[in-house]
Amino acid sequence: MFNSLINLFSRPLDEIRPATHEAGILALSALFIRIAKLDGNFDKIEKEKIKELVKNRFQLGEEKTENVLVLAAKLESQSNDNIQFTKIIKESVAYEDRFSLLKDCWLLVMADGTRSYEEDGFMRLFCSLLGLSDKDNAIARQLILKKQGNS
């Protein structure tokens, strides 16, 4: 399965077939890992938040979640192309659900209690790649900050 995903990510965009549910799970999980690493500090809190987000978003059991995260970590480390991840995510997440996904990403960014310029910049790019607006990004961020009491 992992090799087929590596092949999927190495092909030109116009050759990629519609993503399967599993590819969407792996792409989003890999992107979560990438987001957590942006500030240069991938700590236990962020790892636990990723595990929680993946488990809840996809309603996976503990063992399946662990397996997905191992594969996603390998995938993330072997790919430097955010567009490929985002393309698969867009194919597997309905437009109406992307705002919720954006909020999950902000939960992950804020899991360690701080925001870096790299995280802010990536979130603006990711939001755009998802087809959402800067306003959507700002609203999602504000909702998460308010929820955490950090307005």
N, C-alpha and C positions, 0 to 999 in steps of 0.2 A: 504494500500500500504506500509506504513512504517513498519508494523509488518511483512509483507512478506519479506521485505529487511533485517530486523533483523534476521529472520529465515535463509535467504540466507547466511548472513555473519556468522552465528553460525554453519553451516554445514561444514564438511570436504571438502577440495578443489575438490576431485574427485566426490562429489555428486552434485556439483553446475551445474545447467543447463546453457546453453549459456545465457548470459545477454541480457535483453531487452534494447531497446533504453533508456527507463526511468531509468532503473537500472544504465546504464552507465552515464547518466546525474547526478544522485544522487551520485554515487561513485566518480565521478570527482569533483563535488561540495563539497563533504565532504573532499576530499583530498586537495582542494584549502583552505578550512577552516583550516585543519590541518597544512598546510604549513604556513599560516598566523599566527598561534599560536606558531610556533616553537621558535621564539625569545622572547616569554613570554609577548609580547605586541600586542594584537589583537585590533588595533585601527580603527578609522572611515575610514581612507584612505584605509586600507587593505580591509575592508568590502565593500567599494564602488568599489574597483578594482575587487573583487570577483564577485560582482553583474554585473559589466560591462563585465567581461570575460564570465560568464555563459550566460548572455543575448545575447551577440554577437556570441559566439561559437555555441549555440543551437538555435539561432533566436527565442527567447521566448519573449512574451509580459511582461509588467511590473508585472502584478499580478501573472502570472505563474512563473516568476523568483523569486518573493518573496516567493511563496509557496515552490518551490524547495529548496531555501536556508534555510527555516525553517526546512524542513524535513532533509536536509543534515546536519544541525547543530546538530540535535538529533542523527542522525546516527553516525556522527563523535565522539560525546561525549560518545557513548555507545560501540564503537569499538576501540580496540588498535592494530588491525591487518592491517598493510599497504599492506600486500600481497593480502588479499581479495579484497581491493579496487583496487589495481593494476591489478589483474586478470580480474575483470569486465571491467576496463578501456581498457585493451588490447583486450578484446573480442568485444568491441564496437568502438574502434578507430583503423582504418587501419594503418598498419605499416608506410605507406607513410605519414600519418598525425601526427605521434607521435613527430616528430621534432618540428612542429608547437605547439603542446601541451607543449613540453618542454620549448619553448620560452614563452608561456603564464605563465608557472610556474615561470620562472625567472622574468617576469614582476611583478608578485605578490610578489616574494621575495624582489624585489627592490622598491616596491610601497612606503615603508616608508623611502627610501633613504639609508638604511643600510643593511649589510649582516652579519649574525652571523655564528659562527662555526656550530651551529646546523642546520641552513638552508643549508649551503654548504654541510654538511655531508648527510643530507636528500636528497638533489638534486642528489648527486652521487649515492645513493642507488636507488632512484626513477628511474633515468636514466637507471641503470642496470636492474631493474625490468621491465622496458618497452622494454628491448631488444636493447637499444641504447648504444653507446660506450661513454667512458669518453671524447673522442674527440668531439663527438656530444654535450655533456654537456658543454664543454668549449666553443665551437663555439656559441651555443645558448646563453650562459651567455655573451660572448663578444659582440654579436650582440645587446643584450638588453642594455648593458652598453654603447656601442657606440651610440645607439639610444637616450639614456638619457644623453649623453655627459659626462659620468663618466669613460672613458676608464681606 
